[in-house]
Amino acid sequence: MPPLVFADYDAAADWADREHTTLLRLVPAAVSDGIDTLAWRLAEVLWIARYPSAPDSDWIDPMRAGLAAAERADEPGAQIRLVNYLGMAYRKYRRLDEGMECHRRARELAHRAAMPLEEARSLNLIGLIHLESRQLDPAADHFERAAAIFRDADEPRRVAMALSNIASSRLDAGRLPEAEEAAEQGLAAHRALNNERSVGNALYIVAELRREQGELTAARHAIDEALDIALNLRSHVLEGFWLLTLGDIQRVAGQYGDALISYQRSAKLHRRLGDRSREALAWRGTGQTFAAMDRYDEATAFHRQAAAVHGQLGDAWQHALELDHLAAVVDMADPQAARVHWAEALSHLVTYADPRAVAVRSRIEGHLADPPA
């Protein structure tokens, strides 16, 4: 039977969407029939060809089945790739310990098999777990080690990817000049390679930088271009995430109605995708917008809701930030409750030593040092 040929990206995406349920069954079916080689090959292909807005959680069981098949078939390259795909799916849903275990296992397998590119890819993915856990120095270290291997192997696309990740780690730490240098380098490299998804990610980082620097027009241009890419790729994952930045820019610019629409769209997309962490970030933006409009009861409700989710997910950094926002909106009506929230936020910040965390901690300590009204 000849392979399918699609007229364009949209035709291929339509097919992947229509066949999503059927595709999920293929790897288990091959395993049931004892065709391990077909099973692990299907698992690899289907992960790459999955519908861009499909929840990654759908693919965890097929990836596990494909990985087991690759182990039985003694295919180290397939094992490395599939265990990394599995780790990526875990990271998406903040199952970070499982994700880290996968990527460390992949790195060890790659090292033993003398596959430096796969080892570098695993280093980069380990860095992303550290980034998600806000272990920013280890994250940057892993990205830089991965980038060095990619440069030696003359892999410019992957070097550019590592540069964007370095920019993210520096941005999160509040090291804006260093982040800007890496972000601009990464964006230029991705544009030269015409890697649309990665261009969008680099534009998102640039938009965040420009917003923090108060350059709202430049920030808006960057995030609008990123969102156009997300829509072209038909990726609700990217659209939902980058809408958070659009909402933040609109809120800072005083465009409160537009900001609320952006956050609402983001929350709906993340709920559909099962991403509770980013849904809670959309609630945070909503709460901040209502606070800017002096609608403090509504702001309080959204910040409470978001704080509860970050606490349930064990995300100490985001939980602390949310408690800080909650304290700020209840401070005038109930300063004692605000102090309780700030004290709890401070307790979550003790392990972070990057410049941004130090600044947040110092500001909260200042609130607690003031005598209660």
N, C-alpha and C positions, 0 to 999 in steps of 0.2 A: 504494500500500500504506500503510495507516495506521501511525503510529509505535507502537512498543511502549509499553505502559503497565504499570507495576509496582505491586503492592499496597503495598509498603513498601520500605525500604532493603535489608532482607535479601533480598527477591526480586530486586531489581536487582543486588545483589552476587553472588547465586547465578548469575544469567544471565551476568554479566561473567566469573565464574570458569569456567563451562561453555564459554563461547565464546572463551576467551582465545586459543587457538591460531588459530582462524579469524580473529579480529579483527586479529591481527598480520599476516595476509596481505592485508588489504584495501587498505592504502595502496600496497604494491608492485603489486598487481593493477590498481589505477586508473592508476598510472603506466605500466604495460605497455600498457594500452589507450589511452594518450594523453589521459586525462581529468584534466588537471592541477588544474582547479578542484575536482573531487571529491576528488582525492588530498590536497590541503592541508586541505580542510575535514574530511575523515576523520581526518587526523593530529591536528588540534586537538581534535575531539570525543573521539577514542579515548583521548588522553592524559588528559583530564579524567574519562572514564568507565571508566578501567582498573580492574581488580580491585585492592582496596586492599592485598592481600598479594602481588601479583605483583612479581617483581624488576624494578626500573626499567631494568636493562640490556637486558631484552627489547625495550624500546621505542626504543632508540637508532637502530637501522636504519630503522624506520618513520618516526621523526621526521626523520632525514636525508632520506629520500625525499620526505616532505611538504614540507620546507623547500626542496628543489630545485624541487619543483613550484610553490611559492609564488613563488620567484625567476623561474621561466619565465613565470608568470602576472602578474608585476609587481604583487604584492599586498604592499605594505610592512607593513601591520598584521599580516598573517598571518606574514610573515617574522620580525617582531619577537617575536611570541608563540612561534613554533616554535623559534627559535634560543635563546630563554630556556628552553623546556622541555628542549631538548637539553643546555643548560648545567646544568640541575638534575639530569639523569640522570648527567652526567659527575661532578658534585660528589658524588653519592651513592657513587660508587666511587673517590673520591679521585683522579680525573683532573682535578686542580685547574687546571692550566694550560689545558687544553682548555675547562673550564667557564668560567674567567675570560675567555678569548678570545670565547666565545659571548656572555656577558653584556655585555662591552664593545662588541661589534659591535651587539648589540641596542640598547644605549643610544645609540650613534651614529646608528643608523637612526631611532630614535624622535626624537632631537634634530632630525635633518634633516627629518623628516615633521611636526614641530611637534605631537608627541603627548606632552604632559607626564606623563600618568599612566603611560604605558608607559616613559617615561624614569625615573620614580621607581621603578617596579617593577624595572627593570634595576639602578638604584642599590642597592636593597635586596638584590638577588641578588648583586651584586658584594660587598656587605658580608658576605654569608654565606660567600663564598669566602675573604675576608680572615679571617673568624672561624675557618673550618676550618684556615687556615694559621697561626693564632695571630698575626695582625697586628691586634692588638686596637684600637689607636687608629684606623687607617684603617677598620676595620669599623664602629666607633661613629660615625665621621664620615659614612660612607655611609648608615647607618641614620637618622641625624638629618636629613640632607639629604632622604632619601626621605620621612620623616615630615612635614617642612615642606611639601613639595609635596602630599602626601595631605591635610594639614589645609586648605591653600588650596583644594583641589578638593572639600572636604567629603566625604571618603572615610573614615568612622570605622573601618570594619573594617580597612582597610589601615594607618591610624594605629596601631591597637591591635597589629597584627602587627609594625610597626616598633618599637613600645615593648618588646614581648617580646624582640625581637632586641637592642635596646639593653641590656636587663637581662642577656641572655646574655653580651654582651661585657664588661659590668662584673663579672659573677660570675666569669667566666674570669680576669679580671685580679686578682681578690681585693678588689675595691672593693665590699664587701658592703652598706654603707648606701645607696650610689647604686643598686646592683642591686636592693635591696629596694624602693626607691621606684618604679623603673620597672616591676618585676615586679607589684607590687600594682596599679598603674595599668592595666597591660596586662590582668591577670586580671579586674579589674572591668569594663573595656571589653568584653572577650570575653564575659563572662557576660551583660552587657546586650544584646549582639548575638546571643546564643544560638549562637555559633559553636563547636560541640562540639570539633572537632579542635584549634582554637586555645586553647580553655579548657584542654584537656589539656596542651598545651605550656607554657602559663603555670603550671599546677599543678606540672609537673615542675621548672620553674625555682624556684618557691617551695619545693618539697621539698628541692632542693639547698641553697638558702639556709638553711632551717631546720636541716638536718643539720649544716651547717658551724657554725651558731650553737649547736649542742648541744641543740636543741629537737626531740628525736626523735619525740615523740608528734605534734606538729604536722606534722613532715616525713612521718610515716607516713600521716596522714590525707590529706595532699595527694597523695602518690604513689598511694595506694589509689584515690582518685577518678580520677586520671589513667588508671590501668590499667583501671578500669571503662569509661572512654571508649574506650580502645584496643580492648577486647573488644567493645563495642557496635558500633564501626566495623569490626570484623573485620580490623584492621590489624596484621599481624605486625611490620611496620616499627616502629610506635609501641610495641607491646607489648615487643618485644625490647629497644629502647632504654631504656624506662622501667623495665624489670626490673633494669637495672644499678643504678639509683638505689635501688630496693627492696632489692636485695642489699646495697648499701652501708649502708643504714639498719639492716637486720637484723644485719649484721656488727658495726657499732658498738654495737648494743644487746646483743651477746653471743649472738644467736640464730644460732649458726653453722650448724646443720643447715638451717634455713630459708634462710639466705643462700646456701649451696651449691646448693640446689634452684633458687633464683632465677637464679643465675649460669649454671647448667647449662641451664635453659630458654632464657635469653638467648643463650647460645652456639649452641644448636641452631637457634634461629630465624635468627640472623645467618648461620650456615653455609648454611642453606637459601636465604637471600636473596642470598648471595654477598658479604656485607659483612665482609671480613676484618678491618678496623680495629675494628669493634665486637665481633666475635667475640674478638679479642685483648683488648679491655677486659673482657670476661666472664672470660677466663682470668686477667687481673690480679686481679679481685675474688676469684676462687677461690684464687689464690696468697696473697693477703692473709688470707683466712679460714683457710687451712691454717697460715699463720704464727702467727695468733692462737691456734690450737689447739696450738702447739708441734710441728707436723708439718712440719719444715723441709725434708726431702727432697722432699715433694710440693709444697710452696710453691716451692722452687727450680725444679722442673721446669716448673711453670706460668708462672713469671716468665720463664724462658729462652725458652719457646715464644712468649710474647707479645712479648718484646723482639725476637726474630727477625722477627716479622711487621711490627712497627712500623718496624724498620730497612729491611726490603724495600720497604715502602710509602713510604719517604722522609719519614716523619713525625718530625721531629727532636724536637719537644716530647714526644710520647708515648713515643718511644724513650728519651729522657733519664729520664722518670719511671719507666719500667719498669726501666731499669738501676739506678736508685736503690733501687727495691724489691728487686731481685735482690741488690744489694750488702748490703742490710740483713739478708736472710735467710742469706747465706753468711758474714757477718762473724765470727760466733763460731767456726765450724769452719775458716774459711780467710780470715783478715783481709787477707792479701796479695791474694787474688782480689777481695775486696770493694773494696780501694783501686783496683784496675784498673777495675772497673765504675764506681766513683764518678768516676774521672778521665775515663772516656769519656763519662759522663753530663754532666759539667761542660763538655766540649768541644762538646756539642750545645746548650748553654744560652746561649752567648755573645751571640747575636743578640736575646735577649728582655730587655726592660727594664721590664715591668709589675711591679706589687708582688708578685704571687704568684711570678713567675719569679725575682725578686730574692731572695725569702725561700728558695726551693728552692736557688738557687745558693749563698746564704750558708750554709745548713745543710750542704750537701755540702762546701763549702770548709772548714767546721769539722771534718768527719770527716777530710779529707785533711791538715789541720794537726796532728791528733793523731799522736803517734809510733806507728808500728806495734807491735803487741804482740809 
